[in-house]
């Protein structure tokens, strides 16, 4: 059985990082981090491959998210990225089966660790419209002029824009539908930008306080943009409009999906 690895810890009783996690508290469910398993399941359904239901996991697959530091020797990587907040030394793996990564910065990092990485880029969340064709229909029936989706650690920075702000930990499908029905999407959530751009919706990153630039730059470089520019605030984002159009080959990324490990 293949286990799809994604970041989704349990909430803490208090905000202090020193407080231990308490068993039974609900998961964070940050929407971007839930897309990886969703895409994998859709690919397996299309290929009529059924993951063995036995509780013993023989292989691990890492997909959507800045989760490279979770990788262990022998894991398969398909579209994951490095987290710029995690030091080199905490990436303890020595050998990986890499099929694709989010962008060239992650590829360069893997090369520094002498791990082979093909020049295939793309966040698998960009494949959402491929497997949810109804999103194209929803995207043609706009309902919202603006949608703001912050990184989950930046929510308080956008409190005064309550009418247009979406909590990234709300229902996954509701958030994706909201993005599809929007004219313009902004925020510090990387996957708000990714999902919007996958549907051809103009989007502009607003630089938050919680994340370094690494993952954003990695994504933009991986989709053919060498000069992305984050907005300082909402007013600036509205003035700047959407980022330059991305260059992304969905077939190329799909062709590298590791169906052979199933």
PyMOL commands that set and color helices and strands:
alter all, ss='L'
color gray80, all
select helices_A, chain A and resi 31-46+68-70+88-90+104-112+124-131+134-140+155-161+172-180+190-198+214-222+234-240+250-255+259-261
alter helices_A, ss='H'
color red, helices_A
select strands_A, chain A and resi 2-5+59-62+76-80+97-101+147-149+165-166+185-187+203-205
alter strands_A, ss='S'
color yellow, strands_A
deselect
rebuild
show_as cartoon
